[in-house]
Amino acid sequence: MGVKSLGYVVIATAQPERWDHFLTQVAGVMRAPDAADGAALYRIDDRPFRFRIERGAEERLIAAAYEVSDAEFDRLVDAIAAAGRPVQHGDSEEARGRGIARFIRTSDPAGNGLEFFTGDTRDDVAFVSPVGVPGFVTGDMGMGHAVFSAPNFDECHAFYRDVIGFHDTDLPAFHLMGPDAPPMHFAFMHADNGRHHSIALGEGPVPPSGCVHLMLEYPDLTEVGRAHDRMKAHGYVESATLGRHLNDETTGFYVQTPGGFDLEIGCDSLVIDPGAWEVTRHKGISAWGHEWAWQRAMKEAESAA
């Protein structure tokens, strides 16, 4: 058994009120009681929290936290240390605050923040969205996915595959800056569950926000559309218009979070058989839609020239 799924994320911010508004009024997640150390917690299902928002001086994703089995945990800790990456064990109080048995903090070779944990918990508190979202697609597939960027793409890809134990799902190379520009390589990787990718890596510099985007899966297109309406009504920046991806077949859009990275809000994602999957290499990002903000900016600049 390798990585089970994405369990939760840890975010630092100097504007927790802005994050509270975004998560509850746009994403539609549920505010949970604050952690003992004052961090704001938010839930989307029967896990005590999926978003942990810590007050700090910076705006960034601190860590994406992945669950592993108890039997796998010690092997993984040794493998990460042997790969030359830092390993910081969380203390028992921190673990209790995360609703887990034990965990470590570490990072990939590009410095992207990670936690790995074991001994997850669930409770019987009913999920109630403040804006009426009936629920999210989670279960064995976890919270959703996280996407990072790395200038040392090959080294980071090997780290996630050979050290951590993720598995390749799709390995495309996209000419995002035009057909004559060098291709940008990507690795979409699955854990030991049916979600197409629980982590993805793009070739490029690490953004100041510490993340490219996070993804939440909604139950249907109606809920995605309602979230899109909420985004517009509250004046949040749309990073990519509604569209459908080729590789994981998700239909959705992207909105900029208060932390500077994006949240992908989507539905109808492809469920794979992780044990029988054969790696794909898609030639494009989307079957339709998904005009990105940077594409619109380039068009506007060309029109003004």
C-alpha positions as CSV (number, residue, x, y, z in Angstrom):
1,M,0.0,0.0,0.0
2,G,1.4,3.4,-1.0
3,V,-0.3,6.8,-0.7
4,K,-4.0,6.5,0.1
5,S,-5.2,10.0,-0.8
6,L,-5.0,13.8,-0.1
7,G,-6.2,14.3,3.4
8,Y,-6.1,18.0,4.1
9,V,-4.2,21.2,3.3
10,V,-2.5,23.7,5.6
11,I,-2.6,27.4,4.5
12,A,-0.9,30.4,6.0
13,T,-2.5,33.9,5.7
14,A,-2.6,37.4,7.1
15,Q,-6.2,37.7,6.1
16,P,-8.1,34.8,7.7
17,E,-11.4,36.7,7.4
18,R,-11.0,36.8,3.6
19,W,-10.3,33.1,3.6
20,D,-13.4,32.4,5.7
21,H,-15.6,34.4,3.3
22,F,-14.1,32.6,0.3
23,L,-14.4,29.1,1.7
24,T,-17.9,29.4,3.1
25,Q,-19.5,31.8,0.7
26,V,-17.9,30.7,-2.6
27,A,-16.6,27.2,-2.2
28,G,-19.5,26.4,0.2
29,V,-17.5,24.5,2.8
30,M,-18.5,24.3,6.4
31,R,-16.7,26.2,9.3
32,A,-15.7,23.8,12.0
33,P,-14.7,24.7,15.6
34,D,-11.3,26.3,15.7
35,A,-8.3,24.2,16.6
36,A,-6.8,24.4,20.1
37,D,-4.0,26.5,18.7
38,G,-6.4,29.0,17.1
39,A,-6.2,27.8,13.5
40,A,-9.5,28.0,11.6
41,L,-10.8,24.6,10.4
42,Y,-13.2,23.9,7.5
43,R,-14.8,20.6,6.6
44,I,-16.4,19.1,3.4
45,D,-17.4,15.7,4.7
46,D,-17.1,13.4,7.8
47,R,-13.4,14.3,8.4
48,P,-13.0,16.8,11.2
49,F,-11.4,19.3,8.7
50,R,-9.9,19.4,5.2
51,F,-8.7,23.1,5.3
52,R,-6.5,24.3,8.1
53,I,-6.0,28.1,7.9
54,E,-3.2,29.4,10.1
55,R,-2.6,33.1,10.8
56,G,0.8,34.2,9.5
57,A,2.7,37.0,7.8
58,E,2.7,35.2,4.4
59,E,0.1,34.1,1.9
60,R,0.8,30.6,0.8
61,L,0.0,26.9,0.9
62,I,2.2,25.5,3.7
63,A,1.5,21.9,2.9
64,A,-0.6,19.3,1.1
65,A,-1.0,16.4,3.5
66,Y,-1.3,12.8,2.3
67,E,-2.4,9.8,4.2
68,V,-0.5,6.5,4.2
69,S,-1.1,3.3,6.0
70,D,0.5,2.7,9.4
71,A,2.7,0.0,8.0
72,E,3.9,2.3,5.2
73,F,4.6,5.3,7.4
74,D,8.0,4.3,8.8
75,R,9.2,3.1,5.5
76,L,8.2,6.3,3.9
77,V,9.9,8.4,6.6
78,D,13.2,6.5,6.0
79,A,12.9,6.8,2.3
80,I,12.4,10.6,2.4
81,A,15.3,11.0,4.7
82,A,17.5,8.8,2.5
83,A,16.5,11.0,-0.5
84,G,18.0,14.0,1.3
85,R,14.8,15.7,2.1
86,P,14.1,17.2,5.6
87,V,11.9,15.2,8.0
88,Q,10.3,16.9,10.9
89,H,8.1,14.8,13.2
90,G,5.0,16.5,14.5
91,D,4.4,16.2,18.2
92,S,1.5,14.4,19.8
93,E,-0.5,17.6,20.5
94,E,-0.1,18.7,16.9
95,A,-1.2,15.2,15.7
96,R,-4.3,15.3,17.9
97,G,-5.2,18.7,16.5
98,R,-5.1,17.2,13.0
99,G,-7.2,14.3,14.0
100,I,-4.4,11.8,13.2
101,A,-2.1,9.4,15.0
102,R,1.3,10.8,13.7
103,F,2.7,12.8,10.9
104,I,5.8,14.4,9.4
105,R,6.6,17.6,7.6
106,T,8.8,17.6,4.6
107,S,9.2,19.0,1.1
108,D,9.9,17.9,-2.4
109,P,13.2,18.8,-4.2
110,A,11.7,22.1,-5.3
111,G,10.7,23.0,-1.8
112,N,6.9,22.4,-2.2
113,G,5.5,21.8,1.3
114,L,4.2,18.3,2.2
115,E,2.9,16.4,5.2
116,F,2.4,12.6,5.4
117,F,0.3,11.1,8.1
118,T,-1.3,7.9,9.4
119,G,-4.2,7.1,11.7
120,D,-6.9,9.3,10.3
121,T,-10.2,9.8,12.0
122,R,-13.9,10.4,11.0
123,D,-16.9,11.6,13.1
124,D,-20.6,11.7,12.9
125,V,-21.0,15.5,12.6
126,A,-23.3,16.2,9.7
127,F,-21.9,18.4,6.9
128,V,-24.0,21.5,6.4
129,S,-22.9,24.0,3.8
130,P,-23.7,27.6,4.5
131,V,-24.8,28.1,0.9
132,G,-26.5,24.8,0.3
133,V,-23.9,22.6,-1.3
134,P,-25.2,19.0,-0.6
135,G,-21.8,17.5,-0.4
136,F,-18.5,16.8,-2.1
137,V,-17.0,13.8,-3.8
138,T,-14.5,12.4,-1.3
139,G,-14.6,9.0,0.4
140,D,-11.7,6.7,-0.4
141,M,-10.6,9.2,-3.1
142,G,-9.8,11.9,-0.5
143,M,-10.2,15.6,-0.5
144,G,-9.3,16.2,-4.2
145,H,-5.9,17.1,-5.6
146,A,-3.0,19.5,-5.4
147,V,-0.9,20.8,-8.2
148,F,2.7,22.1,-7.7
149,S,5.3,23.6,-10.0
150,A,9.0,22.8,-10.1
151,P,12.0,24.1,-12.2
152,N,13.8,20.8,-11.5
153,F,10.9,18.8,-13.0
154,D,12.6,15.5,-13.6
155,E,14.1,15.4,-10.1
156,C,10.7,16.2,-8.5
157,H,8.8,13.7,-10.7
158,A,11.2,10.9,-9.7
159,F,10.8,11.9,-6.0
160,Y,7.1,11.5,-6.1
161,R,7.2,8.3,-8.1
162,D,10.2,6.5,-6.7
163,V,10.4,7.8,-3.1
164,I,6.9,8.6,-2.2
165,G,5.0,6.0,-4.2
166,F,2.6,7.9,-6.4
167,H,1.9,6.4,-9.8
168,D,1.9,8.0,-13.2
169,T,-1.5,8.6,-14.8
170,D,-0.8,11.1,-17.6
171,L,2.5,12.6,-18.7
172,P,1.8,15.3,-21.3
173,A,4.0,18.1,-22.7
174,F,2.0,21.2,-23.6
175,H,3.2,24.1,-25.8
176,L,1.4,26.7,-23.7
177,M,3.4,29.7,-25.1
178,G,2.8,28.8,-28.8
179,P,3.8,26.0,-31.2
180,D,7.3,27.3,-31.6
181,A,8.0,27.6,-27.8
182,P,9.6,24.8,-25.8
183,P,7.1,22.4,-24.3
184,M,6.2,22.4,-20.6
185,H,6.2,18.9,-19.1
186,F,3.6,17.8,-16.6
187,A,3.1,14.7,-14.5
188,F,-0.4,13.8,-13.3
189,M,-0.1,11.1,-10.6
190,H,-2.6,8.9,-8.8
191,A,-2.5,7.5,-5.3
192,D,-4.0,4.1,-4.5
193,N,-7.5,5.1,-5.2
194,G,-9.7,5.8,-8.2
195,R,-9.1,9.6,-8.5
196,H,-7.3,10.4,-11.8
197,H,-4.7,12.4,-9.9
198,S,-4.2,13.2,-6.3
199,I,-1.1,15.3,-7.1
200,A,0.3,16.9,-10.3
201,L,3.5,18.6,-11.1
202,G,4.2,21.2,-13.8
203,E,7.5,22.3,-15.2
204,G,8.3,25.9,-14.1
205,P,9.3,28.1,-11.2
206,V,7.6,27.6,-7.8
207,P,5.1,30.5,-7.4
208,P,5.2,32.7,-4.3
209,S,1.9,31.2,-3.2
210,G,3.5,27.8,-2.9
211,C,0.9,26.1,-5.1
212,V,-0.6,26.2,-8.6
213,H,-4.0,25.0,-7.6
214,L,-6.2,22.8,-5.3
215,M,-9.2,21.0,-6.6
216,L,-12.6,20.1,-5.0
217,E,-15.1,17.8,-6.7
218,Y,-18.7,18.8,-6.5
219,P,-21.6,16.4,-7.0
220,D,-22.9,17.7,-10.4
221,L,-22.8,20.5,-12.9
222,T,-25.6,22.4,-11.2
223,E,-23.4,22.8,-8.1
224,V,-20.5,23.9,-10.2
225,G,-22.6,26.5,-11.9
226,R,-23.9,27.8,-8.6
227,A,-20.4,28.2,-7.3
228,H,-19.5,30.1,-10.5
229,D,-22.4,32.4,-9.8
230,R,-21.2,32.9,-6.3
231,M,-17.7,33.7,-7.5
232,K,-19.1,36.4,-9.8
233,A,-21.5,37.8,-7.2
234,H,-18.7,38.3,-4.7
235,G,-16.1,39.7,-7.1
236,Y,-13.5,37.0,-7.0
237,V,-11.1,36.6,-10.0
238,E,-11.9,33.9,-12.5
239,S,-8.6,32.3,-13.5
240,A,-10.1,30.0,-16.1
241,T,-13.5,29.9,-17.7
242,L,-15.8,26.9,-17.5
243,G,-14.4,24.0,-19.6
244,R,-13.8,20.2,-19.7
245,H,-10.3,18.6,-19.3
246,L,-9.2,15.9,-21.7
247,N,-7.2,13.8,-19.3
248,D,-9.4,13.5,-16.1
249,E,-12.6,14.6,-17.9
250,T,-13.5,17.1,-15.1
251,T,-15.9,19.9,-16.1
252,G,-15.3,23.0,-14.1
253,F,-13.6,26.4,-13.7
254,Y,-10.8,28.0,-11.7
255,V,-11.0,30.9,-9.3
256,Q,-8.2,32.7,-7.5
257,T,-8.1,32.2,-3.8
258,P,-7.1,34.8,-1.3
259,G,-3.7,33.0,-1.1
260,G,-2.9,33.7,-4.8
261,F,-3.1,30.2,-6.0
262,D,-6.3,28.8,-7.7
263,L,-9.1,26.6,-6.6
264,E,-10.5,24.3,-9.3
265,I,-14.2,23.7,-8.8
266,G,-15.3,20.7,-10.9
267,C,-17.5,17.7,-11.3
268,D,-17.9,14.4,-13.3
269,S,-14.2,13.5,-12.9
270,L,-12.9,10.3,-14.4
271,V,-12.6,7.4,-12.0
272,I,-9.8,5.0,-12.9
273,D,-8.8,1.5,-11.9
274,P,-5.4,2.3,-10.2
275,G,-4.1,-1.2,-10.5
276,A,-4.7,-1.6,-14.2
277,W,-4.2,2.0,-15.5
278,E,-1.9,2.5,-18.5
279,V,-0.1,5.8,-18.7
280,T,-1.5,8.3,-21.2
281,R,0.1,11.3,-22.9
282,H,-2.6,13.8,-23.8
283,K,-1.8,16.4,-26.4
284,G,-4.1,19.1,-25.1
285,I,-5.4,20.5,-21.8
286,S,-9.1,20.8,-22.6
287,A,-11.8,19.4,-24.8
288,W,-13.5,22.7,-24.7
289,G,-13.5,26.0,-22.7
290,H,-10.9,26.9,-20.1
291,E,-9.7,30.2,-21.4
292,W,-7.1,31.2,-18.9
293,A,-6.6,34.7,-17.5
294,W,-3.1,34.9,-18.9
295,Q,-4.5,34.0,-22.4
296,R,-7.0,36.8,-22.2
297,A,-4.3,39.2,-21.1
298,M,-2.1,38.2,-24.1
299,K,-5.1,38.7,-26.4
300,E,-5.8,42.2,-24.9
301,A,-2.1,43.1,-25.2
302,E,-2.0,42.1,-28.9
303,S,-5.2,44.0,-29.6
304,A,-3.8,47.1,-28.0
305,A,-0.5,46.9,-29.9
